Amino acid sequence: MAFDGTWKVDRNENYEKFMEAMGIGMMKRKLGAHDNLKITIQQNGDKFNVKEASNFRTIDIEFTLGVSFEYSLADGTELTGAWTLEGNKLVATFTRKDNGKVLKATREIVGDELVQTYLYEGVESKRFFKRG
């Protein structure tokens, strides 16, 4: 509902530091900071269809709130976890399959933007998306 639509990345905050904490090499970090990510979200009750399109890949993700699923990041890092709805925020807790460390993510609408926040090993990053 509120999340429905197509969102294009507008700017990043501390994103390279986050990618570094995740163990992503310098070349991939430089490219990742300019990935032109576009997210299309469709919500139907507790079910979400999300399409992520960037310079690197296009994937379709389907998930149900509270139900664990597997997901891999653009760099190939494999995760397992679930999204939940807390108030007007989508909140996710994912566990890396390679080292068992936790990645937390939130998505919320702030004004006319979709703000995606990541937290990994004490490093927080935000990506801001505009409708488009």
Secondary structure, DSSP 8 states (H G I E B T S, - for coil): --S-EEEEEEEEESHHHHHHHTT--HHHHHHHTT---EEEEEEETTEEEEEEE-SS-EEEEEEETT--EEEE-TT--EEEEEEEEETTEEEEEEEETTT--EEEEEEEEETTEEEEEEEETTEEEEEEEEE-
